[in-house]
């Protein structure tokens, strides 16, 4: 089975650090690509930190996956504001500790640090999304 890349930086994984293109302002999380996906230039990047709470913009609930995955598996596209400017950055990730039937477009969710998968028996951690504490159904 194909394994997703897990060579993310510790800062991106543990602190919601992202990279903003100096040419057009597009934000990439968690990777720092060589070329900007929006403007296409060989960009220089500035580090930016994302707020831990954002808004669900779209989602899908996977029902049929290979047996290595638990189903249902909700995956959301989120707008996470940058802490300094407040400008939203679009990120994606898995939902956890949330009933898939209770996920809605426009709802608030927060990034929580959790185990995502294992490689060679070692856990790889990053962010998943969940309803903020006190708002869970």
Backbone bond lengths (Angstrom), bond angles and torsions (degrees), N, CA, C in turn:
res aa  C-N    CA-C-N  psi(-1)  N-CA   C-N-CA  omega(-1)  CA-C   N-CA-C  phi
1 X - - - 1.444 - - 1.525 109.63 -
2 X 1.314 117.67 141.89 1.460 122.82 177.56 1.520 109.86 -70.61
3 X 1.331 117.02 133.63 1.455 121.67 177.47 1.519 109.47 -105.97
4 X 1.335 117.98 135.25 1.460 119.85 178.91 1.514 111.18 -65.43
5 X 1.329 117.62 155.31 1.467 119.63 178.74 1.522 110.21 -64.94
6 X 1.316 116.61 142.74 1.458 120.23 -179.05 1.518 111.65 -129.61
7 X 1.326 116.80 21.28 1.457 120.91 -178.45 1.521 111.21 -91.10
8 X 1.305 117.22 42.19 1.454 121.48 177.36 1.520 108.76 -78.27
9 X 1.316 115.85 158.86 1.457 118.93 178.95 1.524 110.14 -77.99
10 X 1.305 115.87 153.74 1.459 120.49 179.25 1.530 110.55 -60.66
11 X 1.327 117.04 -39.84 1.473 119.73 -179.70 1.517 111.18 -61.32
12 X 1.331 118.15 -42.14 1.464 121.05 179.24 1.519 110.24 -66.49
13 X 1.314 116.78 -42.33 1.452 120.16 -177.30 1.521 113.06 -69.54
14 X 1.322 117.99 -40.65 1.450 120.18 -171.06 1.516 115.06 -102.14
15 X 1.305 118.38 -13.76 1.465 119.23 -173.23 1.516 114.12 -131.25
16 X 1.294 118.75 14.73 1.464 122.97 -179.19 1.527 111.53 51.90
17 X 1.338 116.75 44.37 1.464 121.76 175.89 1.524 108.20 -87.48
18 X 1.304 115.37 134.40 1.460 121.96 -179.29 1.524 108.39 -127.20
19 X 1.336 116.26 179.23 1.464 121.95 -179.79 1.520 108.78 -126.36
20 X 1.349 115.75 131.47 1.457 122.22 -179.29 1.522 109.59 -109.69
21 X 1.342 116.47 129.61 1.465 121.87 178.28 1.526 109.14 -66.30
22 X 1.318 116.83 125.55 1.462 120.73 179.78 1.522 112.41 -69.53
23 X 1.341 117.62 -20.81 1.463 120.75 -178.31 1.528 112.57 -81.32
24 X 1.355 118.14 -42.67 1.466 119.07 -173.71 1.526 114.48 -128.14
25 X 1.342 118.38 -9.39 1.457 120.87 177.55 1.515 115.52 89.81
26 X 1.348 118.30 1.55 1.459 120.81 178.64 1.523 109.50 -65.90
27 X 1.334 117.59 139.77 1.458 122.24 -176.86 1.521 110.05 -108.84
28 X 1.333 115.96 132.75 1.453 122.87 178.00 1.524 109.06 -114.65
29 X 1.343 116.23 128.44 1.459 121.40 177.07 1.510 108.40 -136.47
30 X 1.314 119.86 131.19 1.453 128.36 0.61 1.524 112.87 -94.79
31 X 1.334 117.76 -13.71 1.458 120.02 -172.90 1.534 112.71 -78.16
32 X 1.320 115.56 158.56 1.457 122.84 173.51 1.526 106.48 -112.63
33 X 1.336 117.24 93.50 1.467 119.28 -177.57 1.524 111.54 -71.05
34 X 1.324 115.86 162.65 1.459 119.77 177.60 1.514 110.40 -73.95
35 X 1.339 116.58 -42.93 1.458 121.89 -179.87 1.517 109.70 -110.82
36 X 1.321 116.03 142.64 1.459 120.73 177.93 1.524 108.94 -71.22
37 X 1.333 116.15 132.78 1.462 120.83 -179.77 1.522 112.42 -74.52
38 X 1.336 118.17 -20.07 1.454 120.64 179.70 1.532 111.53 -87.80
39 X 1.333 117.34 -54.56 1.470 119.62 -173.55 1.520 113.09 -99.14
40 X 1.341 118.24 -13.53 1.452 121.93 174.39 1.509 116.23 79.77
41 X 1.325 118.47 2.83 1.461 119.56 -178.52 1.521 110.57 -84.00
42 X 1.332 115.12 157.39 1.462 122.05 172.66 1.525 105.22 -75.31
43 X 1.320 115.51 85.22 1.452 122.14 -163.84 1.522 113.38 -84.33
44 X 1.326 113.55 155.98 1.455 119.71 164.11 1.527 105.71 -95.77
45 X 1.309 116.68 151.81 1.456 121.37 -171.98 1.520 110.74 -124.66
46 X 1.320 116.20 144.20 1.461 122.71 173.52 1.521 107.55 -112.46
47 X 1.322 115.53 139.64 1.453 119.07 178.60 1.518 109.23 -75.74
48 X 1.326 116.21 139.51 1.457 121.92 176.74 1.526 107.79 -137.89
49 X 1.300 116.37 152.06 1.466 120.89 179.78 1.522 108.33 -107.90
50 X 1.334 115.66 138.61 1.455 121.42 -179.81 1.522 110.48 -96.95
51 X 1.322 115.49 144.63 1.457 121.47 175.43 1.529 107.91 -67.64
52 X 1.337 119.46 142.70 1.463 120.47 -176.69 1.532 115.04 -70.53
53 X 1.346 117.95 -12.44 1.466 120.52 178.68 1.521 109.93 -114.78
54 X 1.332 114.65 141.38 1.450 120.10 179.12 1.519 110.86 -148.48
55 X 1.335 115.69 -167.09 1.457 122.95 -175.01 1.516 110.11 -121.87
56 X 1.329 116.14 135.63 1.464 121.32 176.33 1.519 108.86 -71.37
57 X 1.337 117.42 124.63 1.465 122.84 177.98 1.523 111.84 -102.20
58 X 1.327 116.56 -30.64 1.459 121.85 177.82 1.526 107.08 -161.89
59 X 1.327 116.56 158.98 1.459 119.39 176.69 1.526 109.27 -158.87
60 X 1.303 113.78 162.19 1.462 121.96 174.59 1.523 106.81 -140.92
61 X 1.316 116.32 146.87 1.457 121.11 176.08 1.522 107.32 -114.02
62 X 1.321 115.90 109.41 1.466 121.36 179.39 1.529 108.46 -73.57
63 X 1.331 116.36 127.96 1.460 121.32 179.92 1.521 112.76 -107.31
64 X 1.332 116.83 -30.75 1.464 120.98 -177.92 1.518 109.43 -123.46
65 X 1.315 115.52 111.01 1.458 122.46 -179.57 1.528 108.49 -136.64
66 X 1.335 118.21 167.23 1.469 119.52 173.82 1.523 110.36 -56.11
67 X 1.314 116.72 156.41 1.462 121.34 -172.84 1.526 113.99 -62.65
68 X 1.343 118.59 -14.68 1.461 120.97 177.92 1.524 112.23 -69.90
69 X 1.336 117.37 -16.74 1.459 122.21 -176.42 1.517 110.57 -104.02
70 X 1.332 115.52 144.09 1.456 120.26 172.09 1.515 108.14 -83.02
71 X 1.304 116.67 138.38 1.453 121.03 175.78 1.529 108.30 -123.57
72 X 1.316 118.39 152.43 1.458 127.16 -0.69 1.536 110.80 -71.82
73 X 1.336 115.55 149.22 1.462 122.07 -176.62 1.532 108.79 -123.65
74 X 1.338 117.82 99.58 1.467 120.34 179.80 1.528 111.93 -79.35
75 X 1.319 116.47 135.11 1.458 124.36 177.56 1.526 107.09 -127.12
76 X 1.333 116.70 127.71 1.463 120.70 -175.72 1.516 111.85 -120.39
77 X 1.321 115.34 151.16 1.457 123.65 168.24 1.523 105.21 -103.08
78 X 1.347 115.18 125.12 1.457 121.10 -173.01 1.522 110.94 -120.29
79 X 1.320 116.62 148.29 1.457 122.44 165.89 1.524 106.88 -100.24
80 X 1.343 116.00 113.13 1.464 122.26 -179.96 1.527 107.37 -111.02
81 X 1.337 119.15 118.56 1.459 120.28 -179.12 1.529 112.17 -67.75
82 X 1.325 115.34 145.15 1.462 120.30 172.87 1.528 107.33 -74.72
83 X 1.325 116.74 139.67 1.457 119.94 -175.00 1.523 112.95 -63.73
84 X 1.323 118.43 -38.38 1.459 119.95 -176.15 1.521 112.72 -78.88
85 X 1.340 117.30 -48.81 1.465 119.96 -173.17 1.525 113.30 -97.93
86 X 1.312 118.25 -21.31 1.461 120.68 -176.29 1.515 113.37 81.95
87 X 1.337 117.01 -7.52 1.465 120.94 178.14 1.525 109.52 -64.44
88 X 1.339 118.22 135.21 1.465 119.31 -178.37 1.525 112.48 -74.73
89 X 1.306 114.54 144.78 1.461 122.46 172.54 1.516 106.57 -117.21
90 X 1.306 117.58 134.46 1.456 121.03 -178.33 1.520 109.43 -89.34
91 X 1.327 116.40 122.17 1.461 122.76 179.35 1.526 108.06 -130.24
92 X 1.313 116.43 164.23 1.455 120.10 176.71 1.506 109.53 -131.44
93 X 1.319 115.51 156.78 1.451 119.38 178.81 1.513 112.09 -178.14
94 X 1.309 114.83 170.68 1.454 122.55 179.69 1.519 110.41 -79.44
95 X 1.328 116.29 150.29 1.457 121.49 171.17 1.517 108.75 -95.19
96 X 1.331 116.39 148.04 1.453 122.84 177.07 1.522 108.59 -139.02
97 X 1.311 116.61 158.32 1.467 122.37 176.24 1.527 112.70 52.96
98 X 1.319 116.31 30.38 1.460 121.63 -179.06 1.520 108.46 -139.90
99 X 1.310 116.40 129.65 1.459 120.26 175.38 1.528 108.24 -65.83
100 X 1.345 118.64 123.90 1.472 120.29 -178.34 1.531 113.55 -55.25
101 X 1.323 117.60 -29.09 1.467 120.71 179.11 1.525 111.61 -68.17
102 X 1.343 117.82 -17.54 1.461 121.62 -177.92 1.527 113.51 -98.05
103 X 1.324 118.00 2.65 1.463 121.04 177.16 1.516 108.13 -82.65
104 X 1.325 116.55 132.11 1.462 122.20 -179.42 1.514 110.38 -135.67
105 X 1.314 116.83 147.08 1.465 121.21 172.49 1.520 107.68 -64.72
106 X 1.332 116.20 132.86 1.454 121.94 -178.99 1.517 114.40 94.57
107 X 1.338 117.94 -11.37 1.463 118.68 179.80 1.515 110.90 -74.57
108 X 1.320 115.92 154.46 1.462 121.55 176.63 1.525 108.89 -83.24
109 X 1.317 116.14 142.23 1.464 121.85 175.83 1.518 107.67 -143.62
110 X 1.333 115.34 159.75 1.454 119.47 179.17 1.518 110.17 -124.82
111 X 1.331 114.48 151.30 1.453 120.77 176.17 1.518 109.63 -83.06
112 X 1.331 116.26 127.97 1.458 121.72 177.91 1.529 108.42 -123.52
113 X 1.309 116.62 141.38 1.462 122.57 -177.18 1.522 109.05 -80.55
114 X 1.347 117.15 117.70 1.462 122.24 -176.40 1.528 110.67 -143.08
115 X 1.336 115.94 164.55 1.458 121.52 172.43 1.523 107.56 -69.59
116 X 1.347 116.13 130.21 1.455 121.22 -178.94 1.523 110.73 -99.55
117 X 1.338 117.13 -46.46 1.460 122.14 178.91 1.516 108.46 -163.27
118 X 1.327 116.68 175.96 1.464 122.80 178.28 1.520 109.64 -116.56
119 X 1.328 116.22 144.77 1.459 122.78 172.99 1.523 106.74 -128.38
120 X 1.311 116.16 121.61 1.466 122.44 -179.78 1.539 111.12 52.74
121 X 1.326 116.14 39.04 1.456 121.07 177.97 1.516 115.20 81.34
122 X 1.331 118.34 -0.55 1.466 121.70 179.86 1.522 110.17 -105.34
123 X 1.332 117.57 134.36 1.464 119.49 -179.24 1.526 111.87 -74.40
124 X 1.322 115.57 140.13 1.460 123.08 174.00 1.523 106.38 -110.79
125 X 1.326 116.01 123.41 1.460 121.50 -176.93 1.525 110.65 -106.94
126 X 1.322 116.17 148.54 1.450 123.31 172.61 1.527 106.96 -164.55
127 X 1.318 117.16 -162.17 1.455 120.63 -177.08 1.515 112.14 -93.58
128 X 1.325 114.49 139.84 1.448 124.15 166.64 1.518 105.51 -121.16
129 X 1.319 117.32 169.12 1.455 121.03 -179.55 1.511 110.73 -112.24
130 X 1.327 115.12 151.99 1.454 122.06 177.93 1.525 107.95 -154.60
131 X 1.341 115.47 165.06 1.474 118.75 172.09 1.524 107.31 -66.03
132 X 1.327 118.64 143.98 1.471 119.94 177.09 1.522 110.79 -60.82
133 X 1.319 116.69 151.01 1.471 121.07 -179.87 1.532 110.07 -55.03
134 X 1.317 114.71 139.30 1.461 119.80 -178.32 1.517 112.80 90.01
135 X 1.339 117.35 -18.45 1.452 121.24 179.66 1.528 112.15 -107.90
136 X 1.302 117.66 0.48 1.469 120.43 -176.05 1.509 110.53 -71.26
137 X 1.318 115.38 143.22 1.473 120.92 176.61 1.496 110.35 -100.75
